[in-house]
């Protein structure tokens, strides 16, 4: 089951989701019409950045929470 399917199941049960992914997947994620997507500049497999880079990881998490709070419509995609 893909991340998109899981997000849809959670959303259907009133649990909001944010997909945090590498920008290399932008085209595929937009085609999936997910509720909220945060694209990061980091490599695939490490969407929060390098291991132990707490500052960068915290920044991405805060941007994701901001997206959750401010997204007004389904299909919101932003770049970190």
N, C-alpha and C positions, 0 to 999 in steps of 0.2 A: 504494500500500500504506500503510495507516495505521500509526501508532505502535504500536497494539495488536498488529497482525499481526507487525510486526518484533520486538516484545518476545517474543511467543510463539515465534517461530522461534529466537531466541537462547536462550530458556529451554529449549526442546526439545534444544538442543545444549549444555546444561550451562553456559550463560553467564548469570549472574544479571543482572536488569535492575531499574531504578527509573525510573518515569515521573514526571517533574517537570512539573506543569502548573498553570495558573491554576484557582482554585476555581470559576470560572464553568463549567468543564467537569465538575464533580463528578458530576452525575447520569449523564452519558454514560460517564465512565470507570468508575464503579461498575457500570454495566450490562455493561461489557466483561469483568468478572471478571479483571482483570489481577493479576499476582503482587504487585507493590508499587507504590503510588502515593503521591507526596508532593504535596499541594495547597498552592499558595502564594496569598497575598492579592494578588498583582500582576496587572496586566492581561494579557489574552490576547496572546500573542506575545512577552511578556517575563516568563516564569515565574521568572527569577532576579532580577528587579527592574530598576531603572533602570540605564542604561549608566553605567559607571565607579563605581557604588556598590559598591566592593569589599567593604566590611564586610557589607552585606546579602547579596551574592552568596556570600560565603564561608560565611555562616550557613546559607543554603539548601543549599549543597553538603555541609556537615557534617551537617545534618539528614538528607539523603539517604543519606549513608554510614552514619549511625546506623540508619536504617531498614533498610538492607541487612544490617547486622550483627544486628539484633534481631528482625526479622520472623519469626514462627514458623509462619505459615500463609499459604497462597495467598489473595489478595484483600485484603491489608492496605492500608488507606487511612488516611493521617494528614494532619493540617493543620499547616503550618509556622507 
